[in-house]
């Protein structure tokens, strides 16, 4: 299972940029990796761990902006289609295996 965190945060002022940067660093410390510019993803071991990650994000979220969180299964993740230069590209799966023993490997996108 994977948790996606997608966000649009205000960055008009220096203070807003600092808060947005801190939020991104906080996501990294929670085990997320950048998937796209404002989209981060983390592998989790089931719904309980996903709920924990979501709670952590709620506690770290800066005021203003918009944050959306989606959880998907491994099978759904494998079905992601990427379109680059008007061509369909099969998504490169991250080098990660989620087992009952935990996450093994490193996320590489």
Z-matrix of the N, CA and C atoms (Angstrom, degrees):
N
C 1 1.444
C 2 1.526 1 108.64
N 3 1.320 2 115.09 1 148.81
C 4 1.460 3 121.67 2 -179.28
C 5 1.520 4 110.19 3 -129.75
N 6 1.322 5 116.55 4 146.75
C 7 1.452 6 122.78 5 174.04
C 8 1.521 7 107.51 6 -111.98
N 9 1.318 8 116.44 7 121.76
C 10 1.460 9 122.19 8 175.87
C 11 1.523 10 108.28 9 -101.82
N 12 1.311 11 116.33 10 133.71
C 13 1.468 12 122.61 11 175.14
C 14 1.523 13 106.91 12 -119.41
N 15 1.335 14 115.49 13 116.86
C 16 1.462 15 121.85 14 -179.03
C 17 1.518 16 107.74 15 -118.11
N 18 1.319 17 116.44 16 135.97
C 19 1.459 18 117.48 17 -174.45
C 20 1.520 19 112.71 18 -149.91
N 21 1.325 20 113.75 19 153.40
C 22 1.463 21 124.37 20 169.60
C 23 1.514 22 105.10 21 -127.66
N 24 1.308 23 116.79 22 111.73
C 25 1.458 24 121.14 23 -179.20
C 26 1.520 25 109.72 24 -115.70
N 27 1.318 26 116.78 25 146.66
C 28 1.469 27 119.06 26 178.77
C 29 1.529 28 110.70 27 -66.86
N 30 1.331 29 115.72 28 139.28
C 31 1.472 30 120.84 29 179.83
C 32 1.531 31 111.00 30 -138.33
N 33 1.324 32 116.18 31 29.50
C 34 1.464 33 120.44 32 -177.50
C 35 1.523 34 112.95 33 -74.41
N 36 1.327 35 116.47 34 -35.13
C 37 1.465 36 120.01 35 -178.36
C 38 1.528 37 110.14 36 -109.42
N 39 1.310 38 115.18 37 165.50
C 40 1.462 39 120.43 38 178.61
C 41 1.538 40 110.32 39 -60.71
N 42 1.308 41 116.52 40 -41.25
C 43 1.472 42 121.12 41 179.78
C 44 1.532 43 111.06 42 -63.97
N 45 1.328 44 117.64 43 -41.87
C 46 1.468 45 120.91 44 177.77
C 47 1.523 46 110.98 45 -64.15
N 48 1.320 47 117.40 46 -40.73
C 49 1.469 48 120.73 47 178.19
C 50 1.526 49 110.79 48 -62.89
N 51 1.329 50 116.86 49 -40.46
C 52 1.462 51 120.96 50 178.21
C 53 1.532 52 110.86 51 -62.23
N 54 1.335 53 116.13 52 -42.92
C 55 1.468 54 120.32 53 179.72
C 56 1.534 55 111.06 54 -65.96
N 57 1.326 56 116.93 55 -40.30
C 58 1.465 57 120.82 56 179.13
C 59 1.528 58 110.29 57 -65.52
N 60 1.336 59 116.69 58 -42.48
C 61 1.458 60 120.65 59 178.91
C 62 1.523 61 110.71 60 -64.41
N 63 1.320 62 116.84 61 -41.72
C 64 1.468 63 120.66 62 178.07
C 65 1.523 64 110.31 63 -62.06
N 66 1.326 65 117.44 64 -42.19
C 67 1.460 66 121.08 65 179.22
C 68 1.534 67 110.59 66 -60.54
N 69 1.320 68 117.20 67 -43.45
C 70 1.472 69 120.65 68 178.49
C 71 1.524 70 110.91 69 -62.66
N 72 1.321 71 117.30 70 -42.56
C 73 1.468 72 120.99 71 177.84
C 74 1.528 73 111.02 72 -65.04
N 75 1.323 74 116.64 73 -37.66
C 76 1.462 75 120.35 74 176.68
C 77 1.525 76 111.21 75 -63.14
N 78 1.337 77 116.68 76 -40.66
C 79 1.466 78 119.71 77 176.88
C 80 1.524 79 110.58 78 -60.58
N 81 1.323 80 116.57 79 -43.42
C 82 1.472 81 120.24 80 178.36
C 83 1.523 82 110.81 81 -60.20
N 84 1.326 83 116.82 82 -40.10
C 85 1.464 84 119.82 83 -179.88
C 86 1.527 85 112.20 84 -68.67
N 87 1.333 86 117.28 85 -20.76
C 88 1.463 87 121.83 86 176.36
C 89 1.534 88 112.21 87 -85.65
N 90 1.327 89 117.29 88 0.27
C 91 1.459 90 120.44 89 179.13
C 92 1.510 91 114.85 90 98.47
N 93 1.316 92 117.41 91 8.44
C 94 1.456 93 120.91 92 177.20
C 95 1.526 94 109.85 93 -82.38
N 96 1.321 95 116.08 94 155.30
C 97 1.463 96 122.54 95 170.95
C 98 1.520 97 107.59 96 -127.34
N 99 1.323 98 115.23 97 153.10
C 100 1.466 99 119.40 98 179.87
C 101 1.519 100 109.81 99 -73.35
N 102 1.316 101 116.16 100 125.36
C 103 1.458 102 122.94 101 -179.85
C 104 1.519 103 109.92 102 -99.59
N 105 1.328 104 115.98 103 -41.75
C 106 1.446 105 124.80 104 171.08
C 107 1.517 106 106.69 105 -143.44
N 108 1.317 107 118.06 106 -176.23
C 109 1.455 108 120.87 107 -172.10
C 110 1.533 109 113.45 108 -50.71
N 111 1.310 110 118.60 109 -53.63
C 112 1.462 111 121.39 110 179.45
C 113 1.521 112 111.36 111 -118.89
N 114 1.315 113 115.80 112 34.01
C 115 1.458 114 122.18 113 178.00
C 116 1.524 115 108.27 114 -130.12
N 117 1.322 116 115.13 115 121.28
C 118 1.464 117 121.24 116 178.92
C 119 1.522 118 108.38 117 -119.88
N 120 1.337 119 116.84 118 149.87
C 121 1.460 120 121.26 119 -177.69
C 122 1.528 121 109.71 120 -136.52
N 123 1.335 122 115.27 121 145.93
C 124 1.459 123 121.12 122 177.08
C 125 1.524 124 109.47 123 -138.83
N 126 1.325 125 117.43 124 137.46
C 127 1.463 126 120.01 125 173.44
C 128 1.531 127 109.08 126 -78.14
N 129 1.321 128 116.11 127 142.51
C 130 1.457 129 120.69 128 177.30
C 131 1.522 130 109.19 129 -135.23
N 132 1.333 131 115.25 130 161.84
C 133 1.465 132 121.01 131 -178.93
C 134 1.519 133 111.04 132 -101.17
N 135 1.290 134 117.74 133 58.88
C 136 1.452 135 121.36 134 175.28
C 137 1.516 136 114.08 135 107.81
N 138 1.328 137 114.23 136 178.37
C 139 1.460 138 121.39 137 -173.62
C 140 1.532 139 113.38 138 -64.83
N 141 1.334 140 116.86 139 -35.78
C 142 1.462 141 119.25 140 -178.92
C 143 1.530 142 110.89 141 -62.76
N 144 1.328 143 116.47 142 -46.58
C 145 1.464 144 119.60 143 178.68
C 146 1.529 145 110.65 144 -67.82
N 147 1.329 146 117.37 145 -34.25
C 148 1.469 147 120.35 146 176.81
C 149 1.526 148 109.99 147 -62.28
N 150 1.341 149 117.32 148 -43.79
C 151 1.468 150 120.80 149 178.45
C 152 1.524 151 110.91 150 -62.21
N 153 1.335 152 117.21 151 -38.38
C 154 1.468 153 120.66 152 177.34
C 155 1.522 154 111.03 153 -62.10
N 156 1.350 155 117.03 154 -44.04
C 157 1.460 156 120.69 155 179.05
C 158 1.525 157 110.90 156 -63.30
N 159 1.325 158 115.94 157 -41.64
C 160 1.468 159 120.22 158 179.91
C 161 1.529 160 110.10 159 -63.28
N 162 1.319 161 117.41 160 -43.30
C 163 1.471 162 121.09 161 177.66
C 164 1.518 163 110.93 162 -60.68
N 165 1.330 164 116.54 163 -41.22
C 166 1.463 165 120.57 164 178.68
C 167 1.521 166 110.99 165 -62.19
N 168 1.339 167 116.32 166 -42.50
C 169 1.458 168 120.21 167 179.04
C 170 1.528 169 110.27 168 -63.16
N 171 1.326 170 116.57 169 -42.24
C 172 1.470 171 120.11 170 178.67
C 173 1.530 172 110.74 171 -58.74
N 174 1.317 173 117.14 172 -38.70
C 175 1.464 174 121.08 173 -179.77
C 176 1.525 175 112.62 174 -73.11
N 177 1.320 176 117.58 175 -27.50
C 178 1.463 177 121.98 176 -176.69
C 179 1.526 178 113.28 177 -93.52
N 180 1.311 179 117.09 178 -14.08
C 181 1.474 180 121.45 179 -173.26
C 182 1.523 181 112.09 180 -60.87
N 183 1.331 182 116.79 181 127.26
C 184 1.465 183 119.34 182 175.77
C 185 1.529 184 110.00 183 -74.41
N 186 1.322 185 116.06 184 159.21
C 187 1.460 186 119.99 185 178.10
C 188 1.528 187 109.67 186 -70.55
N 189 1.311 188 115.12 187 147.02
C 190 1.456 189 120.32 188 -179.80
C 191 1.516 190 111.13 189 86.86
N 192 1.290 191 115.78 190 163.71
C 193 1.454 192 120.35 191 178.84
C 194 1.513 193 112.58 192 78.58
N 195 1.313 194 114.56 193 -166.36
C 196 1.452 195 121.80 194 -176.11
C 197 1.521 196 109.10 195 -141.94
N 198 1.326 197 116.33 196 133.18
C 199 1.469 198 121.79 197 177.78
C 200 1.517 199 107.30 198 -127.73
N 201 1.326 200 115.41 199 132.13
C 202 1.469 201 121.45 200 175.89
C 203 1.518 202 108.15 201 -124.24
N 204 1.325 203 115.43 202 139.39
C 205 1.462 204 120.61 203 -178.83
C 206 1.521 205 108.15 204 -126.24
N 207 1.329 206 115.84 205 132.60
C 208 1.456 207 122.19 206 -179.39
C 209 1.526 208 108.04 207 -131.31
N 210 1.330 209 116.95 208 138.30
C 211 1.454 210 120.69 209 172.46
C 212 1.527 211 108.30 210 -110.68
N 213 1.327 212 115.19 211 138.98
C 214 1.459 213 120.18 212 177.42
C 215 1.524 214 109.10 213 -136.45
N 216 1.301 215 115.64 214 156.91
C 217 1.459 216 121.04 215 179.39
C 218 1.535 217 110.31 216 -81.90
N 219 1.321 218 114.93 217 168.14
C 220 1.465 219 119.82 218 176.40
C 221 1.527 220 110.37 219 -59.09
N 222 1.316 221 116.00 220 -41.09
C 223 1.463 222 120.26 221 -178.69
C 224 1.532 223 111.20 222 -64.06
N 225 1.324 224 116.41 223 -41.88
C 226 1.462 225 119.97 224 177.24
C 227 1.528 226 110.77 225 -64.89
N 228 1.319 227 116.57 226 -39.26
C 229 1.460 228 120.54 227 178.62
C 230 1.525 229 110.50 228 -61.91
N 231 1.330 230 116.43 229 -40.16
C 232 1.462 231 120.63 230 179.14
C 233 1.523 232 112.69 231 -63.59
N 234 1.328 233 117.49 232 -20.83
C 235 1.468 234 121.61 233 -178.19
C 236 1.528 235 113.38 234 -91.86
N 237 1.314 236 118.38 235 3.18
C 238 1.463 237 120.77 236 179.26
C 239 1.520 238 109.58 237 -63.25
N 240 1.310 239 115.88 238 133.07
C 241 1.460 240 122.16 239 177.00
C 242 1.525 241 107.46 240 -111.94
N 243 1.312 242 115.80 241 132.79
C 244 1.454 243 121.07 242 177.80
C 245 1.520 244 108.28 243 -110.94
N 246 1.320 245 116.65 244 135.93
C 247 1.459 246 121.35 245 176.64
C 248 1.516 247 107.79 246 -112.76
N 249 1.310 248 115.73 247 118.80
C 250 1.459 249 122.15 248 177.65
C 251 1.514 250 108.56 249 -127.00
N 252 1.297 251 116.40 250 130.43
C 253 1.465 252 121.43 251 179.92
C 254 1.522 253 111.70 252 51.09
N 255 1.331 254 115.84 253 43.64
C 256 1.469 255 123.23 254 177.91
C 257 1.517 256 113.75 255 62.35
N 258 1.332 257 118.55 256 22.63
C 259 1.457 258 121.90 257 176.07
C 260 1.513 259 108.93 258 -123.88
N 261 1.323 260 115.77 259 142.81
C 262 1.463 261 119.82 260 176.17
C 263 1.521 262 108.53 261 -77.02
N 264 1.320 263 115.44 262 136.04
C 265 1.456 264 121.75 263 179.58
C 266 1.518 265 107.56 264 -128.70
N 267 1.338 266 116.88 265 129.44
C 268 1.454 267 118.55 266 175.19
C 269 1.509 268 108.08 267 -67.68
N 270 1.337 269 116.78 268 130.22
C 271 1.461 270 122.16 269 -178.18
C 272 1.519 271 110.30 270 -61.44
N 273 1.313 272 115.56 271 131.97
C 274 1.457 273 120.12 272 174.72
C 275 1.516 274 107.82 273 -75.01
N 276 1.310 275 116.19 274 117.03
C 277 1.458 276 119.82 275 179.90
C 278 1.509 277 110.11 276 -70.37
N 279 1.317 278 116.48 277 141.26
C 280 1.458 279 118.65 278 178.48
C 281 1.514 280 110.23 279 -66.73
N 282 1.315 281 116.11 280 152.82
C 283 1.458 282 121.73 281 177.72
C 284 1.520 283 107.73 282 -79.59
N 285 1.328 284 114.82 283 77.58
C 286 1.454 285 119.35 284 -177.92
C 287 1.517 286 108.12 285 -146.47
N 288 1.287 287 117.04 286 140.42
C 289 1.455 288 119.71 287 172.42
C 290 1.511 289 107.26 288 -127.63
N 291 1.310 290 114.86 289 130.19
C 292 1.451 291 119.92 290 179.74
C 293 1.519 292 106.96 291 -105.26
N 294 1.299 293 115.20 292 121.14
C 295 1.455 294 120.02 293 179.70
C 296 1.521 295 108.94 294 -129.87
N 297 1.305 296 115.91 295 177.58
C 298 1.463 297 118.56 296 178.98
C 299 1.515 298 111.73 297 -66.17
N 300 1.350 299 116.99 298 -11.79
C 301 1.454 300 121.06 299 178.97
C 302 1.511 301 112.20 300 -94.08
N 303 1.313 302 118.05 301 -4.49
C 304 1.455 303 120.56 302 178.19
C 305 1.496 304 112.36 303 120.29
N 306 1.300 305 115.22 304 -172.72
C 307 1.452 306 122.23 305 -178.26
C 308 1.516 307 108.54 306 -84.97
N 309 1.309 308 115.61 307 131.81
C 310 1.456 309 121.22 308 178.00
C 311 1.507 310 107.95 309 -123.16
N 312 1.311 311 117.36 310 140.73
C 313 1.454 312 120.67 311 178.03
C 314 1.512 313 110.89 312 96.74
N 315 1.297 314 114.96 313 -171.34
C 316 1.450 315 122.47 314 -176.07
C 317 1.513 316 108.77 315 -127.79
N 318 1.326 317 117.17 316 138.12
C 319 1.447 318 119.66 317 175.21
C 320 1.510 319 109.42 318 -73.75
N 321 1.308 320 116.74 319 126.08
C 322 1.465 321 121.69 320 176.17
C 323 1.504 322 107.65 321 -133.09
N 324 1.303 323 116.03 322 125.17
C 325 1.463 324 119.61 323 179.89
C 326 1.503 325 109.56 324 -117.87
